[in-house]
Amino acid sequence: MNYRKYIRFIVAVPACLCALLLPSSCSTEYEDRIVYNDTEQPFEATFHPDTIRVGKLQTGSIRHLLDLNTPSTEIDNKPEYTFRSDELISVHASDDGDSLYITSWSAKTVYKISVEMFLPEVNEYLPVAFLDSIPAFSRFGFRPSFLGNRSVCRVPNSNDFVSFEYQYIDEARRKLRLTGDDEHFRMLSKIDAKWKCYFSNYGWTPESPATHNYREMSPIYAREWVVIVTNYAYMMTTPEYKYIMEHFSEVMGGELIDNDDKPFTMEKYLSEMERFKAPATFKLGRCNNSYAGLGGSGIWTVATWNFYGHYASFSGWDAIGHEFMHCMGYSHNGNMTYPAKPQGSDIDVGWTTFLWQLHLWLSHKGDLPYTDRNMLGFHKPENAKYRDEAIRGDFQDDAKLQQKIQEYYNSSRLVKYFKEHPLE
Ligand SMILES: [Zn+2]
């Protein structure tokens, strides 16, 4: 039996230390020395990932984001209340590299997630911590036990061993990521729309008159915005979305039409598909009910009923899609903000019709991150004190609402199409 193994001794010297010892060789890079040693005996791994039981973290070390009691002034235009659609659950090192921080903009708790750190010396990610759960809307940190200790571990996907000792985590060099099999986590991880979102009161104060264009952006509305943005961006990752954008008129009965009243060409469908997911910043808010929504140039606001209507597909998405398309540069011409009837036809065709029917199909199929309005319970009587308006009739009764959704489902052109032409 041959026990010969390689071990790579990696000595990582932080740049600041180099600077102290050798002032003339100051560098922002690590100086690494890798030594390959032949050896006659097998190595034993001494490295073990941390296991973090989040429920057992000390009080104060976990922060809950968007608690219903948080005043809107605390979340209004604040960097710590900014989220990215392609990084809804994230891990980062603290500024001093001493701790790892997990932030979840997921409205659902996810379970059994690993934190992995990239070891550039061996070109592999190493699992460094196992989290039993990541609570919904939360931020917490911990100091990984490997910091400051020399460890030997087997290189993932190899028979090699690696030895390392890090005093702190330099994230620019040792990239971090989260992995796991949790179904909701996997859905969120698929999202590739690069939207940065934050919340705004848009100048509203308790003294603002009822005619003010905007209303207070309290956490109960902000939480629904996270759900809306997540579902919207997720819809854009589905095979159905891609298929429809490539066969629009076949599925929807007419083409999308631009500001100059020109139908989209295939090139336009493909380039807009990319552009809608490209980096963009949105300032999320709530507008006065005199408008269904107000938007454009990064302003994305909708009126109150949309914050609970969106789960039902037939409500909410008209305003949400309309203001999004203003942000994408579309006017009221064409059919990117309002649907239009193609000549000689009695059916509505346009972006918002496509959007709500796609939501209806995916929601029925269970292929959306959020389908259950009872999860956050915006409409529930116990949350009335956090809202400033009553819930509209259609949305007060689960059974009646379900019946109405079913009627829309039965008459949807998009649903009928996918029932008759299932995607492989
Ligand atoms: Zn408009």
Residues whose N, C-alpha, C, O or C-beta is under 5 A from the ligand:
A	BS01	ZN	none
